[in-house]
Amino acid sequence: MFTGLIEGTGTVQSIDTDPSRGGRVQIGELPWSDPVTLGESIAVNGTCLTAIADSVGSFQADVSVETLKRTNLSTLRTGDLVNLERPLRIGDRLGGHLVQGHVDGIGKTVEIEKSGDYWTLWVELPKDLSRYVVEKGSITVDGISLTVAALEEDRFSVALIPKTWEITNLSRRKVGDAVNLEVDVIAKYVERMIFGEKKESKISKKFLEDHGYL
């Protein structure tokens, strides 16, 4: 379990992946000096990966076919910057929100605006994820816990403070880039408890009004 508070970026030192067989990635220039231990979980662009050996200063992780299918790790190249976070420890402050490191889908950067020292990032949503996103709710973009500032039919915006811009890879993002998205897991559990196996959400304004939420 993670919080979406990025510790810093690392650099892809090597990557050998194939959509049909998976592969392996090595990340170096870590933002911490502690050793990485065999079996340790590390979120890479919000994707939970497992270190396959003890190491210092870098780590290697296997990447499955499913992970390549669902995340932007399939687009990584040697030299790319990736956002890194180690797992939440019991007793730590939860400064972001509960993040599993299980990417739900890939969004697309469609607009990047600067206003003074702050930035606004607009991301296009996959249609099947839009129902889980609400204005002022939490969403994870490339592993970063962010608050939805504005929401439209097929896209949302987030506001970025200077520190987030400085220590994450969002400062390298360009219009058209793919970003990993993880929606708030609570929304998915609530939907399943109410509607079971149904794929399409039936929550509407009238439903909320009838049940005393509006």
PAZAPA-4460 file (N, C-alpha, C; in steps of 0.05 Angstrom, whole numbers, plus 32768, in hexadecimal, padded with zeros to 4 digits):
% residues 214
    n_x    n_y    n_z   ca_x   ca_y   ca_z    c_x    c_y    c_z   seq   type   mol
   8011   7FE8   8000   8000   8000   8000   8012   8019   8000     1      M     A
   800A   802D   7FF0   8019   8045   7FED   8007   805D   7FF4     2      F     A
   8013   8075   7FF3   8004   808D   7FF9   8002   80A0   7FE1     3      T     A
   8012   809C   7FCD   8013   80AE   7FB6   8024   80C6   7FBB     4      G     A
   8034   80C6   7FD1   8047   80DC   7FD6   8062   80D3   7FCB     5      L     A
   8069   80DD   7FB4   8081   80D4   7FA6   809B   80DC   7FB5     6      I     A
   80AD   80C9   7FB8   80C7   80CF   7FC6   80DA   80DD   7FB3     7      E     A
   80D7   80D9   7F9A   80E9   80E5   7F86   80E8   80D4   7F6D     8      G     A
   80FA   80DA   7F5A   80FA   80CB   7F41   8113   80B9   7F41     9      T     A
   8111   80A5   7F31   8128   8094   7F2A   812B   8094   7F0B    10      G     A
   8140   8087   7F02   8146   8086   7EE5   8145   806A   7EDB    11      T     A
   8138   8065   7EC5   8139   804A   7EB9   8155   8045   7EAE    12      V     A
   8162   8032   7EBA   817E   802B   7EB1   817E   8016   7E9B    13      Q     A
   816B   8004   7E9C   8168   7FF0   7E87   814B   7FE6   7E88    14      S     A
   8142   7FDD   7E71   8127   7FD2   7E6F   8126   7FBE   7E58    15      I     A
   811B   7FA7   7E5D   8118   7F92   7E49   80FC   7F86   7E4C    16      D     A
   80E9   7F90   7E3D   80CD   7F87   7E40   80C2   7F81   7E25    17      T     A
   80AE   7F70   7E25   809F   7F69   7E0D   8082   7F64   7E15    18      D     A
   806F   7F70   7E06   8053   7F6D   7E0E   8049   7F51   7E10    19      P     A
   8056   7F3E   7E03   804D   7F22   7E03   805A   7F11   7E19    20      S     A
   806F   7F1B   7E25   807E   7F0A   7E38   8085   7F19   7E52    21      R     A
   8080   7F33   7E53   8089   7F42   7E6A   80A6   7F49   7E68    22      G     A
   80B4   7F4C   7E7F   80D0   7F53   7E7E   80DB   7F5E   7E98    23      G     A
   80EF   7F6E   7E96   80FD   7F78   7EAF   8106   7F95   7EAB    24      R     A
   8106   7FA4   7EC1   810F   7FBF   7EC0   8122   7FC4   7ED7    25      V     A
   8136   7FD5   7ED3   8148   7FDD   7EE8   8147   7FFB   7EEC    26      Q     A
   8142   8003   7F04   813F   801F   7F0B   8156   8028   7F1D    27      I     A
   8164   803D   7F16   817A   8047   7F26   8176   8065   7F2E    28      G     A
   818B   8070   7F3A   818B   808C   7F43   8173   8090   7F56    29      E     A
   8170   807E   7F69   8159   807E   7F7B   815A   8097   7F8E    30      L     A
   8143   80A0   7F96   8143   80B8   7FA8   8147   80B1   7FC5    31      P     A
   8150   8099   7FCC   8156   8091   7FE7   8170   8082   7FE7    32      W     A
   817D   8081   7FFE   8197   8073   8000   8195   8057   800D    33      S     A
   817E   8051   8019   817A   8037   8026   817C   8021   8011    34      D     A
   8186   8009   8019   8186   7FF2   8007   816A   7FEA   7FFF    35      P     A
   8168   7FDF   7FE8   814F   7FD2   7FDF   8151   7FB4   7FE5    36      V     A
   813D   7FA9   7FF1   813F   7F8C   7FF8   812E   7F7B   7FE6    37      T     A
   8136   7F62   7FE3   8127   7F4F   7FD3   810A   7F4E   7FDC    38      L     A
   80F7   7F50   7FC9   80DB   7F4F   7FCF   80CE   7F69   7FD7    39      G     A
   80DE   7F7E   7FD9   80D3   7F98   7FE1   80C2   7FA3   7FCA    40      E     A
   80AB   7FAF   7FD2   8099   7FBB   7FBF   80A1   7FD8   7FBA    41      S     A
   80A1   7FE1   7FA1   80A7   7FFD   7F9B   8094   8005   7F84    42      I     A
   8087   801C   7F88   8075   8026   7F74   8085   8036   7F5F    43      A     A
   8083   802D   7F46   8091   803A   7F30   807B   8046   7F1E    44      V     A
   807A   8061   7F1C   8064   806E   7F0E   8049   8064   7F18    45      N     A
   8048   805E   7F32   802F   8055   7F3E   8029   8037   7F3A    46      G     A
   803C   8029   7F2F   8039   800C   7F2A   8049   7FFD   7F3F    47      T     A
   803C   7FEC   7F4E   804A   7FDD   7F63   805B   7FC7   7F57    48      C     A
   8076   7FC9   7F59   8088   7FB5   7F50   8098   7FA9   7F67    49      L     A
   80A3   7F91   7F63   80B1   7F83   7F79   80CF   7F80   7F72    50      T     A
   80E0   7F8A   7F84   80FD   7F87   7F7F   8105   7F69   7F7F    51      A     A
   8115   7F61   7F6C   811B   7F44   7F6A   8136   7F3D   7F77    52      I     A
   8144   7F51   7F83   815E   7F4B   7F90   8165   7F62   7FA3    53      A     A
   8175   7F5C   7FB7   8180   7F71   7FC8   8192   7F82   7FB7    54      D     A
   8192   7F9C   7FBC   81A2   7FAF   7FAC   81A4   7FC9   7FBA    55      S     A
   81B8   7FDA   7FB2   81BB   7FF5   7FBC   81BE   8008   7FA4    56      V     A
   81AE   801D   7FA4   81B0   8031   7F8F   81A0   802C   7F77    57      G     A
   8196   8014   7F74   8185   800D   7F5D   8175   7FF3   7F64    58      S     A
   8162   7FEC   7F54   8154   7FD3   7F58   814A   7FC9   7F3D    59      F     A
   8146   7FAF   7F3C   813A   7FA2   7F25   811F   7F97   7F2D    60      Q     A
   810C   7F96   7F1A   80F2   7F8B   7F1E   80E8   7F7E   7F05    61      A     A
   80D9   7F68   7F08   80CC   7F5B   7EF1   80B2   7F6A   7EEC    62      D     A
   80AB   7F6B   7ED2   8092   7F78   7EC9   8082   7F64   7EBA    63      V     A
   8069   7F5F   7EC3   8059   7F4B   7EB7   804B   7F55   7E9D    64      S     A
   8040   7F43   7E8E   8031   7F4A   7E76   8019   7F5C   7E7E    65      V     A
   800B   7F54   7E94   7FF4   7F64   7E9D   7FFC   7F81   7EA4    66      E     A
   8013   7F84   7EB1   801D   7F9E   7EB8   8023   7FAF   7E9F    67      T     A
   8030   7FA3   7E8C   8036   7FB1   7E73   801C   7FB9   7E65    68      L     A
   8008   7FA8   7E67   7FEF   7FAE   7E59   7FE0   7FC5   7E66    69      K     A
   7FE1   7FC8   7E80   7FD1   7FDB   7E8F   7FDF   7FF5   7E95    70      R     A
   7FF9   7FF7   7E92   8008   800E   7E9B   8019   801A   7E85    71      T     A
   8025   8032   7E8C   8037   803E   7E79   8054   8034   7E7B    72      N     A
   8058   801F   7E8C   8073   8014   7E8D   807B   8008   7E73    73      L     A
   8068   8001   7E62   806E   7FF6   7E48   807B   800A   7E35    74      S     A
   8079   8024   7E3C   8085   8039   7E2B   80A0   8043   7E36    75      T     A
   80A9   8038   7E4D   80C2   8042   7E58   80DA   803C   7E46    76      L     A
   80ED   804F   7E47   8106   804C   7E39   811D   8052   7E4C    77      R     A
   8134   8048   7E46   814C   804E   7E56   8150   806C   7E58    78      T     A
   8154   8075   7E71   8158   8091   7E76   813F   80A0   7E7F    79      G     A
   8127   8093   7E7C   810E   80A0   7E85   810E   80A3   7EA4    80      D     A
   8101   80B9   7EAD   80FD   80BD   7EC9   80E3   80B0   7ED2    81      L     A
   80E3   80A2   7EE9   80CB   8096   7EF4   80C7   809F   7F10    82      V     A
   80AE   80A2   7F18   80A7   80A9   7F34   80A9   8090   7F46    83      N     A
   80B5   8094   7F5D   80BA   807D   7F70   80AE   8083   7F8B    84      L     A
   80A3   806E   7F97   809A   806F   7FB3   809C   8054   7FBF    85      E     A
   80A6   8053   7FD8   80A6   803A   7FE7   808D   8038   7FF7    86      R     A
   8086   8020   8000   806B   801C   800D   8068   802B   8027    87      P     A
   804F   8030   802D   8047   803B   8047   804E   8028   805D    88      L     A
   8059   8033   8073   805E   8023   808B   8049   8028   80A0    89      R     A
   8041   8013   80AF   802D   8016   80C4   8037   802C   80D7    90      I     A
   8026   8040   80DC   802E   8056   80EE   8036   806F   80DF    91      G     A
   803C   806D   80C5   8042   8085   80B5   802A   8096   80B2    92      D     A
   802F   80B0   80AE   8019   80C2   80A7   800F   80BD   808B    93      R     A
   7FF5   80BD   8087   7FEA   80B9   806D   7FE5   80D4   8060    94      L     A
   7FF9   80DF   8053   7FF7   80FA   8048   7FE9   80FC   802E    95      G     A
   7FE8   80E6   801F   7FDA   80E6   8005   7FBF   80D8   8008    96      G     A
   7FBB   80C2   7FFA   7FA4   80B1   7FFF   7FAD   8094   7FFB    97      H     A
   7F9C   8081   8001   7FA3   8065   7FFF   7FA6   805C   7FE2    98      L     A
   7FBE   8055   7FDB   7FC5   804E   7FBF   7FCF   8031   7FBF    99      V     A
   7FC4   8020   7FAE   7FCC   8004   7FAD   7FE4   7FFF   7F9B   100      Q     A
   7FE9   8010   7F88   7FFD   800A   7F74   7FF3   7FF8   7F5F   101      G     A
   7FD9   7FF5   7F5D   7FCC   7FE5   7F48   7FBF   7FF7   7F34   102      H     A
   7FCD   7FFC   7F1E   7FC4   8010   7F0B   7FAA   8007   7EFD   103      V     A
   7F96   8019   7EFC   7F7C   8012   7EF0   7F7C   8016   7ED2   104      D     A
   7F8C   8028   7EC8   7F8C   802E   7EAC   7F9F   8044   7EA5   105      G     A
   7FA0   804A   7E8B   7FB3   805E   7E81   7FA3   8077   7E77   106      I     A
   7FAB   808E   7E81   7F9F   80A7   7E77   7FB2   80B5   7E64   107      G     A
   7FAA   80CB   7E59   7FBB   80DA   7E46   7FBB   80F7   7E4E   108      K     A
   7FD3   8102   7E50   7FD7   811E   7E55   7FCD   812E   7E3E   109      T     A
   7FB9   8140   7E42   7FAE   814F   7E2C   7FB3   816D   7E2E   110      V     A
   7FBA   8176   7E46   7FBF   8193   7E49   7FD1   8198   7E61   111      E     A
   7FE4   81AA   7E5F   7FF5   81B1   7E75   7FF7   81D0   7E76   112      I     A
   7FED   81DC   7E8C   7FEC   81F9   7E8D   7FFC   8202   7EA6   113      E     A
   800B   8218   7EA2   8019   8224   7EB8   800D   823F   7EC0   114      K     A
   8009   8243   7EDA   7FFF   825C   7EE4   8010   8264   7EFC   115      S     A
   8022   8277   7EF9   8035   827E   7F0E   8047   8267   7F13   116      G     A
   8049   825E   7F2C   805A   8248   7F34   804B   822D   7F34   117      D     A
   8032   822E   7F2C   8021   8216   7F2D   801B   820C   7F11   118      Y     A
   8013   81F2   7F10   800D   81E5   7EF6   7FF2   81D8   7EF8   119      W     A
   7FE4   81D7   7EE2   7FCB   81C8   7EE0   7FCF   81B3   7ECA   120      T     A
   7FC9   819A   7ED1   7FCC   8184   7EBE   7FB1   8178   7EB8   121      L     A
   7FAA   8177   7E9E   7F91   816A   7E96   7F97   814F   7E8A   122      W     A
   7F88   813B   7E93   7F8C   811F   7E8B   7F72   8114   7E80   123      V     A
   7F74   8107   7E69   7F5E   80F9   7E5D   7F5A   80DE   7E6A   124      E     A
   7F41   80D8   7E72   7F3B   80BF   7E80   7F31   80A9   7E6E   125      L     A
   7F39   8090   7E73   7F2B   807A   7E66   7F0D   807A   7E6F   126      P     A
   7EFC   8074   7E5C   7EDF   8076   7E62   7ED6   8066   7E7A   127      K     A
   7EE2   804E   7E7D   7ED9   803C   7E93   7EE3   8045   7EAE   128      D     A
   7EF3   8059   7EB0   7EFD   8063   7ECA   7EEF   807D   7ED2   129      L     A
   7EE2   808A   7EC0   7ED7   80A5   7EC5   7EC3   80A5   7EDC   130      S     A
   7EB4   8090   7EE0   7EA0   808F   7EF5   7EAC   808F   7F11   131      R     A
   7EC5   8088   7F14   7ED2   8087   7F2E   7EE0   80A1   7F36   132      Y     A
   7EDF   80B5   7F24   7EED   80CE   7F29   7ED9   80E4   7F30   133      V     A
   7EDE   80F2   7F46   7ECC   8107   7F4E   7EDD   8120   7F54   134      V     A
   7ED0   8137   7F50   7EDE   8151   7F56   7EE5   8152   7F74   135      E     A
   7EFE   815A   7F79   7F0A   815B   7F94   7F0F   8140   7FA0   136      K     A
   7F0C   812A   7F90   7F13   8110   7F99   7F31   810B   7F93   137      G     A
   7F3A   80F3   7F9C   7F56   80EC   7F98   7F5A   80DB   7F80   138      S     A
   7F70   80DE   7F72   7F78   80CD   7F5B   7F96   80CC   7F5B   139      I     A
   7FA0   80B5   7F51   7FBD   80B2   7F4F   7FC6   80B4   7F32   140      T     A
   7FD8   80C6   7F2C   7FE3   80CA   7F11   8000   80C4   7F12   141      V     A
   8008   80AF   7F03   8024   80A6   7F04   802F   80A2   7F21   142      D     A
   801D   8098   7F32   8024   8093   7F4D   8022   80AA   7F60   143      G     A
   8019   80C2   7F57   8018   80DA   7F67   7FFB   80DD   7F71   144      I     A
   7FF7   80E0   7F8B   7FDD   80E5   7F96   7FD6   8102   7F91   145      S     A
   7FC0   8106   7F82   7FB8   8121   7F7A   7F9A   8124   7F7E   146      L     A
   7F91   813D   7F80   7F75   8144   7F84   7F69   814E   7F69   147      T     A
   7F52   8143   7F62   7F45   814B   7F49   7F3B   8167   7F4D   148      V     A
   7F46   8179   7F3D   7F3E   8196   7F3E   7F25   819C   7F2E   149      A     A
   7F23   818F   7F17   7F0C   8193   7F05   7F07   817A   7EF6   150      A     A
   7EEE   8175   7EEF   7EE6   815C   7EE2   7ED3   8162   7ECB   151      L     A
   7EDA   8157   7EB4   7EC9   8159   7E9C   7EC2   813C   7E94   152      E     A
   7EB3   8139   7E7F   7EA8   811F   7E77   7EBE   810A   7E73   153      E     A
   7ED4   8112   7E66   7EE8   80FE   7E5F   7F04   8106   7E68   154      D     A
   7F06   811A   7E7A   7F20   8123   7E83   7F1E   8131   7E9F   155      R     A
   7F34   8133   7EAC   7F35   8141   7EC6   7F4E   8151   7EC8   156      F     A
   7F4F   8164   7EDB   7F67   8173   7EDF   7F70   8170   7EFC   157      S     A
   7F8B   8174   7F00   7F96   8174   7F1A   7FA9   818C   7F1C   158      V     A
   7FAB   8198   7F34   7FBD   81AF   7F38   7FD6   81A5   7F44   159      A     A
   7FED   81AE   7F3A   8007   81A5   7F43   8016   81BC   7F51   160      L     A
   801E   81B7   7F6A   802E   81CB   7F78   804B   81C9   7F6E   161      I     A
   805B   81DE   7F73   8077   81DD   7F69   8087   81C5   7F72   162      P     A
   8083   81BB   7F8B   8092   81A4   7F95   808C   818B   7F86   163      K     A
   8072   8187   7F7F   806A   816F   7F70   8077   8171   7F54   164      T     A
   8077   8188   7F48   8083   818C   7F2E   80A1   8186   7F2F   165      W     A
   80AD   818E   7F45   80CA   818C   7F47   80D3   816F   7F4B   166      E     A
   80C5   815F   7F5C   80D0   8145   7F64   80C4   812E   7F55   167      I     A
   80B1   8133   7F43   80A6   811D   7F34   80AC   8120   7F16   168      T     A
   80A4   810C   7F07   80A9   810D   7EEA   8094   811C   7EDA   169      N     A
   8080   8128   7EE8   806C   8137   7ED9   8078   814F   7ECB   170      L     A
   808E   8159   7ED5   809B   8170   7EC7   80A6   8167   7EAB   171      S     A
   80A8   814E   7EA7   80B2   8143   7E8D   809B   813C   7E7A   172      R     A
   8083   813B   7E85   806C   8133   7E74   8066   8147   7E5F   173      R     A
   805D   813C   7E48   8054   814C   7E31   8038   8144   7E2A   174      K     A
   802B   8156   7E1B   8010   8150   7E11   8011   8136   7E01   175      V     A
   7FFF   8124   7E06   7FFF   810A   7DF8   800C   80F4   7E07   176      G     A
   801B   80FA   7E1C   8028   80E5   7E2C   8014   80D4   7E3B   177      D     A
   801A   80BA   7E3F   800A   80A8   7E4E   8011   80AA   7E6C   178      A     A
   7FFD   80AA   7E7D   8002   80AA   7E9A   7FF1   8094   7EA7   179      V     A
   7FFC   8088   7EBC   7FEE   8073   7ECA   7FDA   807F   7EDD   180      N     A
   7FC2   8074   7EDE   7FAC   807D   7EEF   7FA3   8067   7F02   181      L     A
   7FA0   806E   7F1C   7F93   805D   7F2F   7F7E   806D   7F3D   182      E     A
   7F65   8064   7F3A   7F4F   8072   7F47   7F4D   806A   7F64   183      V     A
   7F3D   8078   7F73   7F3A   8073   7F90   7F2C   8057   7F93   184      D     A
   7F39   8045   7FA0   7F2F   8029   7FA2   7F14   8028   7FB1   185      V     A
   7F0F   803C   7FC3   7EF6   803C   7FD2   7EDE   803E   7FBF   186      I     A
   7EE1   804E   7FAA   7ECB   8052   7F96   7EC5   8037   7F89   187      A     A
   7ED9   8027   7F83   7ED4   800E   7F75   7EC6   7FFA   7F88   188      K     A
   7ECE   7FFA   7FA1   7EC1   7FE8   7FB4   7EA4   7FEF   7FB9   189      Y     A
   7E9F   800A   7FBB   7E83   8013   7FBF   7E72   800B   7FA7   190      V     A
   7E7C   800E   7F8F   7E6D   8007   7F77   7E66   7FE9   7F77   191      E     A
   7E7A   7FD8   7F7E   7E75   7FBB   7F7E   7E61   7FB3   7F93   192      R     A
   7E63   7FBF   7FAB   7E50   7FB8   7FC0   7E34   7FC0   7FB9   193      M     A
   7E30   7FD5   7FAA   7E15   7FDE   7FA3   7E0B   7FCF   7F8B   194      I     A
   7E1C   7FCB   7F77   7E12   7FC0   7F5D   7E1D   7FA5   7F56   195      F     A
   7E2D   7F99   7F67   7E37   7F7E   7F62   7E47   7F7C   7F48   196      G     A
   7E3F   7F6A   7F37   7E4E   7F64   7F1E   7E48   7F77   7F08   197      E     A
   7E35   7F8A   7F0B   7E2E   7F9C   7EF5   7E46   7FAD   7EED   198      K     A
   7E4A   7FB0   7ED4   7E61   7FBF   7ECA   7E5C   7FDD   7EC9   199      K     A
   7E43   7FE4   7EC3   7E3D   8001   7EC0   7E31   800B   7EDA   200      E     A
   7E3C   8021   7EE4   7E32   802D   7EFC   7E17   8039   7EF8   201      S     A
   7E05   8035   7F0B   7DEA   8041   7F0A   7DE7   8059   7F1C   202      K     A
   7DFD   8061   7F28   7DFC   8079   7F3A   7DF6   8092   7F29   203      I     A
   7DE1   80A0   7F30   7DDA   80B8   7F22   7DD3   80CD   7F37   204      S     A
   7DCE   80E6   7F2D   7DC6   80FB   7F3F   7DAC   80F4   7F4E   205      K     A
   7D99   80E8   7F3F   7D80   80E0   7F4B   7D84   80CB   7F61   206      K     A
   7D96   80B7   7F5B   7D9B   80A2   7F6F   7DA6   80AF   7F88   207      F     A
   7DB9   80C1   7F86   7DC5   80CE   7F9D   7DB0   80DF   7FAC   208      L     A
   7D9F   80ED   7F9D   7D8A   80FC   7FAA   7D76   80EA   7FBA   209      E     A
   7D6F   80D4   7FAD   7D5C   80C1   7FBA   7D67   80B5   7FD3   210      D     A
   7D81   80B3   7FD5   7D8E   80A7   7FEC   7D9A   80BB   8000   211      H     A
   7D92   80D5   7FFC   7D99   80E9   800F   7DB5   80F4   800D   212      G     A
   7DC2   80F1   7FF7   7DDD   80FB   7FF4   7DDE   8117   7FE9   213      Y     A
   7DC9   8120   7FDC   7DC9   813B   7FD0   7DB0   814A   7FDB   214      L     A
***
